[in-house]
Amino acid sequence: MKNKAAVGSKIGLAISPKHTMPRLDGLDYSDWSVDKKYDYVVVNNYHIIRDGFSAAEIKKNYTPIYFVKADKAILVTVYKLK
């Protein structure tokens, strides 16, 4: 986000727990909602596995651009609006 998102970009967060995403100045963060449009959406796999979150709606309108991995396992996916 630091190197890609323009100042004022809207960031939808589909993460759990919420405090795990550091906030960068100049970006507009909010919880992800299917009814809103974002420049970027951040999804962590913990939210999918533990909370039963489905990223299907996100994948329709957003393209994955960055992955946070640990030993090749994807922990977080950052999506950009198509």
DSSP file (Angstrom, degrees, kcal/mol; ACC not computed):
  #  RESIDUE AA STRUCTURE BP1 BP2  ACC     N-H-->O    O-->H-N    N-H-->O    O-->H-N    TCO  KAPPA ALPHA  PHI   PSI    X-CA   Y-CA   Z-CA
    1    1 A M     >        0   0    0      0, 0.0     4,-1.7     0, 0.0     3,-0.1   0.000 360.0 360.0 360.0 -38.5    0.0    0.0    0.0
    2    2 A K  T  4  +     0   0    0      1,-0.2     0, 0.0     2,-0.2     0, 0.0   0.870 360.0  30.7 -58.8 -39.1    2.8    2.3    0.9
    3    3 A N  T  4 S+     0   0    0      1,-0.1    -1,-0.2     3,-0.0     3,-0.0   0.591 128.5  35.7 -98.3 -12.2    4.3    2.3   -2.6
    4    4 A K  T  4 S+     0   0    0     -3,-0.1     2,-0.3     2,-0.1    -2,-0.2   0.804  92.7  82.9-110.4 -41.3    1.2    1.7   -4.8
    5    5 A A     <  -     0   0    0     -4,-1.7     2,-0.1     1,-0.1     3,-0.1  -0.507  69.7-133.2 -79.9 131.9   -1.8    3.6   -3.3
    6    6 A A    >   -     0   0    0     -2,-0.3     3,-2.2     1,-0.1    -1,-0.1  -0.425  40.7 -82.3 -74.6 154.6   -2.3    7.3   -4.0
    7    7 A V  T 3  S+     0   0    0      1,-0.3    20,-0.2    -2,-0.1    -1,-0.1  -0.349 120.4  26.1 -56.1 134.1   -3.0    9.7   -1.2
    8    8 A G  T 3  S+     0   0    0     18,-4.3    -1,-0.3     1,-0.3    19,-0.2   0.382  84.9 152.9  90.3  -3.3   -6.8    9.5   -0.5
    9    9 A S    <   -     0   0    0     -3,-2.2    19,-3.0    17,-0.3     2,-0.5  -0.288  46.3-122.6 -60.0 143.3   -7.2    6.0   -1.8
   10   10 A K  E     -a   28   0A   0     17,-0.2    30,-2.0    19,-0.0    29,-1.8  -0.800  27.0-164.9 -91.4 126.1  -10.1    4.1   -0.3
   11   11 A I  E     -ab  29  40A   0     17,-3.2    19,-2.0    -2,-0.5     2,-0.5  -0.954   6.1-155.4-116.9 119.0   -9.0    0.8    1.4
   12   12 A G  E     -ab  30  41A   0     28,-2.9    30,-2.8    -2,-0.5     2,-0.6  -0.815  11.9-149.9 -92.6 130.7  -11.5   -1.9    2.3
   13   13 A L  E     +ab  31  42A   0     17,-2.6    19,-2.4    -2,-0.5     2,-0.4  -0.894  24.9 170.3-108.2 117.4  -10.4   -4.2    5.1
   14   14 A A  E     + b   0  43A   0     28,-3.3    30,-1.5    -2,-0.6     2,-0.3  -0.653  44.5 124.2-116.6  69.8  -11.6   -7.8    5.2
   15   15 A I        -     0   0    0     -2,-0.4     3,-0.2    28,-0.2    -2,-0.1  -0.882  53.0-122.7-132.8 158.4   -9.3   -8.8    8.0
   16   16 A S  S    S+     0   0    0      1,-0.3    31,-0.2    -2,-0.3    30,-0.1  -0.963  92.9  26.9-150.4 133.4   -9.4  -10.4   11.4
   17   17 A P  S >  S-     0   0    0      0, 0.0     3,-1.6     0, 0.0    -1,-0.3   0.687  82.1-145.1 -70.0 155.8   -8.3   -9.3   13.9
   18   18 A K  G >  S+     0   0    0      1,-0.3     3,-1.2    -3,-0.2    -2,-0.1   0.788  91.7  64.3 -61.9 -32.5   -8.7   -5.7   12.9
   19   19 A H  G 3  S+     0   0    0      1,-0.2    -1,-0.3    -4,-0.0    -3,-0.0   0.535  82.2  81.1 -73.8  -3.6   -5.6   -4.4   14.7
   20   20 A T  G <  S+     0   0    0     -3,-1.6    -1,-0.2     1,-0.1    -2,-0.1   0.618  76.7  78.5 -78.6 -10.8   -3.3   -6.5   12.5
   21   21 A M  S <  S-     0   0    0     -3,-1.2     2,-0.1    -4,-0.2    -1,-0.1  -0.868  79.1-138.8-101.4 112.9   -3.3   -4.0    9.6
   22   22 A P        -     0   0    0      0, 0.0     2,-0.4     0, 0.0    -2,-0.1  -0.435  19.2-129.1 -67.2 142.9   -1.0   -1.1   10.1
   23   23 A R        -     0   0    0     -2,-0.1     2,-0.4     6,-0.0     0, 0.0  -0.790  15.9-153.0 -96.7 134.3   -2.6    2.2    9.0
   24   24 A L    >   -     0   0    0     -2,-0.4     3,-1.4     1,-0.0     0, 0.0  -0.877  26.7-106.7-105.4 138.2   -0.7    4.6    6.7
   25   25 A D  T 3  S+     0   0    0     -2,-0.4     3,-0.1     1,-0.2    -1,-0.0  -0.294 101.3  30.1 -60.1 143.2   -1.3    8.3    6.8
   26   26 A G  T 3  S+     0   0    0      1,-0.3   -18,-4.3   -19,-0.1     2,-0.3   0.367  94.6 106.1  91.5  -4.7   -3.3    9.7    3.8
   27   27 A L    <   -     0   0    0     -3,-1.4     2,-0.8   -20,-0.2    -1,-0.3  -0.855  66.8-131.6-110.5 147.1   -5.3    6.5    3.1
   28   28 A D  E     -a   10   0A   0    -19,-3.0   -17,-3.2    -2,-0.3     2,-0.3  -0.833  29.2-170.2-101.1 102.7   -9.0    6.1    3.9
   29   29 A Y  E     +a   11   0A   0     -2,-0.8     2,-0.3   -19,-0.2   -17,-0.2  -0.703  15.1 152.0 -96.2 141.7   -9.6    2.8    5.7
   30   30 A S  E     -a   12   0A   0    -19,-2.0   -17,-2.6    -2,-0.3     2,-0.1  -0.974  51.1 -82.5-156.6 161.9  -12.9    1.2    6.5
   31   31 A D  E     -a   13   0A   0     -2,-0.3   -17,-0.2   -19,-0.2     2,-0.1  -0.444  59.0-100.6 -64.6 138.8  -14.4   -2.3    7.0
   32   32 A W        +     0   0    0    -19,-2.4     2,-0.3    10,-0.2    -1,-0.1  -0.357  44.5 179.3 -64.5 137.4  -15.1   -4.0    3.7
   33   33 A S    >   -     0   0    0      3,-0.1     3,-1.7    -3,-0.1   -19,-0.0  -0.997  34.8-134.4-138.8 138.4  -18.8   -3.9    2.6
   34   34 A V  T 3  S+     0   0    0     -2,-0.3    -1,-0.1     1,-0.3    -2,-0.0   0.748 106.6  60.4 -61.2 -23.3  -20.2   -5.4   -0.6
   35   35 A D  T 3  S+     0   0    0      2,-0.0     2,-0.3    -3,-0.0    -1,-0.3   0.507  97.2  71.0 -84.7  -5.1  -22.2   -2.1   -1.0
   36   36 A K  S <  S-     0   0    0     -3,-1.7     2,-0.4     0, 0.0    -3,-0.1  -0.769  72.0-134.3-113.2 157.6  -19.1    0.1   -1.2
   37   37 A K        -     0   0    0     -2,-0.3     2,-0.3    -5,-0.0     3,-0.1  -0.930  25.2-175.7-111.3 134.8  -16.4    0.6   -3.9
   38   38 A Y        -     0   0    0     -2,-0.4   -27,-0.2     1,-0.1     3,-0.1  -0.867  34.2-136.7-125.4 157.4  -12.8    0.7   -2.9
   39   39 A D  S    S+     0   0    0    -29,-1.8    42,-2.2    -2,-0.3     2,-0.3   0.842  96.6  11.6 -76.2 -36.4   -9.5    1.4   -4.7
   40   40 A Y  E     -bC  11  80A   0    -30,-2.0   -28,-2.9    40,-0.2     2,-0.4  -0.980  64.6-157.7-140.2 149.9   -7.9   -1.5   -2.8
   41   41 A V  E     -bC  12  79A   0     38,-2.1    38,-3.2    -2,-0.3     2,-0.5  -0.999   7.9-155.3-129.5 134.2   -9.2   -4.4   -0.6
   42   42 A V  E     -bC  13  78A   0    -30,-2.8   -28,-3.3    -2,-0.4     2,-0.4  -0.941  14.7-179.7-111.3 124.2   -7.0   -6.2    1.9
   43   43 A V  E     -bC  14  77A   0     34,-2.7    34,-3.0    -2,-0.5     2,-0.4  -0.985  11.3-158.1-125.1 128.5   -8.1   -9.8    2.8
   44   44 A N  E >>  - C   0  76A   0    -30,-1.5     4,-1.1    -2,-0.4     3,-0.8  -0.871  21.3-132.2-105.9 145.9   -6.3  -12.0    5.3
   45   45 A N  H 3> S+     0   0    0     30,-2.8     4,-3.1    -2,-0.4     5,-0.3   0.744 103.8  67.3 -66.6 -24.1   -6.7  -15.8    5.2
   46   46 A Y  H 3>>S+     0   0    0     29,-0.5     4,-2.9     1,-0.2     5,-0.7   0.917  99.8  51.1 -59.5 -42.4   -7.3  -16.0    8.9
   47   47 A H  H <>5S+     0   0    0     -3,-0.8     6,-1.8     1,-0.2     4,-0.8   0.866 113.5  45.4 -63.2 -36.8  -10.6  -14.1    8.3
   48   48 A I  H  X5S+     0   0    0     -4,-1.1     4,-0.8     4,-0.2    -2,-0.2   0.943 120.9  36.9 -70.4 -49.2  -11.5  -16.6    5.6
   49   49 A I  H  <5S+     0   0    0     -4,-3.1    -2,-0.2     2,-0.2    -3,-0.2   0.945 128.1  30.0 -72.9 -49.9  -10.6  -19.7    7.6
   50   50 A R  H  <5S+     0   0    0     -4,-2.9    -3,-0.2    -5,-0.3    -1,-0.1   0.834 130.2  33.5 -83.1 -33.9  -11.6  -18.8   11.2
   51   51 A D  H  <<S-     0   0    0     -4,-0.8    -3,-0.2    -5,-0.7    -1,-0.2   0.498 100.9-121.0-104.1  -5.0  -14.5  -16.4   10.5
   52   52 A G     <  +     0   0    0     -4,-0.8    -4,-0.2     1,-0.2    -3,-0.1   0.723  49.2 168.7  73.6  21.4  -16.0  -18.0    7.3
   53   53 A F        -     0   0    0     -6,-1.8     2,-0.5    -8,-0.1    -1,-0.2  -0.431  24.6-145.8 -67.5 139.8  -15.5  -14.9    5.2
   54   54 A S        -     0   0    0     -2,-0.1     3,-0.4     1,-0.1     4,-0.2  -0.938  13.2-167.4-109.5 128.5  -16.0  -15.4    1.5
   55   55 A A     >  +     0   0    0     -2,-0.5     4,-2.4     1,-0.2     5,-0.2   0.250  59.6 109.2 -93.1  11.8  -13.9  -13.3   -0.9
   56   56 A A  H  > S+     0   0    0      1,-0.2     4,-0.9     2,-0.2    -1,-0.2   0.893  78.2  47.4 -57.7 -44.5  -16.1  -14.3   -3.9
   57   57 A E  H  > S+     0   0    0     -3,-0.4     4,-0.8     1,-0.2     3,-0.4   0.869 111.3  51.9 -66.4 -35.8  -17.6  -10.9   -4.3
   58   58 A I  H >> S+     0   0    0      1,-0.2     4,-1.7    -4,-0.2     3,-0.8   0.920 104.6  56.0 -65.1 -43.6  -14.2   -9.2   -4.1
   59   59 A K  H 3< S+     0   0    0     -4,-2.4    -1,-0.2     1,-0.2    -2,-0.2   0.716  99.2  62.6 -64.6 -21.2  -12.8  -11.5   -6.8
   60   60 A K  H 3< S+     0   0    0     -4,-0.9    -1,-0.2    -3,-0.4    -2,-0.2   0.864 120.4  19.3 -69.7 -36.6  -15.5  -10.3   -9.2
   61   61 A N  H << S+     0   0    0     -3,-0.8    21,-2.7    -4,-0.8     2,-0.3   0.444 118.3  61.7-117.0  -3.0  -14.4   -6.7   -9.2
   62   62 A Y  E  <  -D   81   0A   0     -4,-1.7    19,-0.2    19,-0.3   -22,-0.1  -0.939  62.6-143.4-131.3 150.1  -10.9   -6.7   -8.0
   63   63 A T  E     -D   80   0A   0     17,-3.1    17,-2.9    -2,-0.3     2,-0.2  -0.922  27.9-114.7-111.3 133.7   -7.6   -8.2   -9.1
   64   64 A P  E     +D   79   0A   0      0, 0.0    15,-0.3     0, 0.0     3,-0.1  -0.497  40.2 165.2 -67.3 131.9   -4.9   -9.5   -6.7
   65   65 A I  E     +     0   0A   0     13,-3.2     2,-0.3     1,-0.3    14,-0.2   0.542  59.2  24.4-122.1 -14.5   -1.8   -7.4   -6.9
   66   66 A Y  E     -D   78   0A   0     12,-1.4    12,-2.9     2,-0.0     2,-0.4  -0.989  56.6-161.8-156.6 142.5    0.2   -8.4   -3.9
   67   67 A F  E     -D   77   0A   0     -2,-0.3     2,-0.6    10,-0.2    10,-0.2  -0.984  12.0-148.5-127.3 136.6    0.6  -11.3   -1.5
   68   68 A V  E     -D   76   0A   0      8,-2.6     7,-3.4    -2,-0.4     8,-1.5  -0.929  32.5-176.0 -99.0 123.1    2.1  -11.5    2.0
   69   69 A K  E     -D   74   0A   0     -2,-0.6     2,-0.4     5,-0.2     5,-0.2  -0.858  27.4-162.5-124.4 155.0    3.5  -15.0    2.4
   70   70 A A  E >  S-D   73   0A   0      3,-2.1     3,-1.9    -2,-0.3    -2,-0.0  -0.952  88.1 -19.3-133.2 114.6    5.2  -17.0    5.1
   71   71 A D  T 3  S-     0   0    0     -2,-0.4     3,-0.1     1,-0.3    -1,-0.0   0.902 128.8 -52.7  52.1  45.2    7.1  -20.1    3.8
   72   72 A K  T 3  S+     0   0    0      1,-0.2     2,-0.5     0, 0.0    -1,-0.3   0.309 111.3 122.9  75.2  -4.9    5.1  -19.9    0.5
   73   73 A A  E <   - D   0  70A   0     -3,-1.9    -3,-2.1     1,-0.0     2,-0.5  -0.754  65.5-124.0 -87.3 130.1    1.7  -19.9    2.3
   74   74 A I  E     + D   0  69A   0     -2,-0.5    -5,-0.2    -5,-0.2     3,-0.1  -0.612  36.0 167.8 -76.5 123.5   -0.4  -16.8    1.5
   75   75 A L  E     +     0   0A   0     -7,-3.4   -30,-2.8    -2,-0.5   -29,-0.5   0.777  67.2  16.9-100.0 -39.7   -1.4  -14.9    4.6
   76   76 A V  E     -CD  44  68A   0     -8,-1.5    -8,-2.6   -32,-0.3     2,-0.4  -0.995  60.8-159.6-139.2 140.8   -2.8  -11.7    3.1
   77   77 A T  E     -CD  43  67A   0    -34,-3.0   -34,-2.7    -2,-0.3     2,-0.5  -0.986   6.9-155.2-121.3 132.5   -4.0  -10.7   -0.4
   78   78 A V  E     -CD  42  66A   0    -12,-2.9   -13,-3.2    -2,-0.4   -12,-1.4  -0.932  14.9-164.3-105.6 125.9   -4.2   -7.1   -1.6
   79   79 A Y  E     -CD  41  64A   0    -38,-3.2   -38,-2.1    -2,-0.5     2,-0.4  -0.830   6.0-152.2-110.2 147.6   -6.7   -6.6   -4.4
   80   80 A K  E     -CD  40  63A   0    -17,-2.9   -17,-3.1    -2,-0.3   -40,-0.2  -0.936  32.7 -98.4-117.6 143.4   -7.0   -3.6   -6.7
   81   81 A L  E       D   0  62A   0    -42,-2.2   -19,-0.3    -2,-0.4   -42,-0.0  -0.333 360.0 360.0 -57.7 134.1  -10.2   -2.4   -8.4
   82   82 A K              0   0    0    -21,-2.7    -1,-0.2    -2,-0.0   -20,-0.1   0.487 360.0 360.0 -70.0 360.0  -10.3   -3.7  -12.0
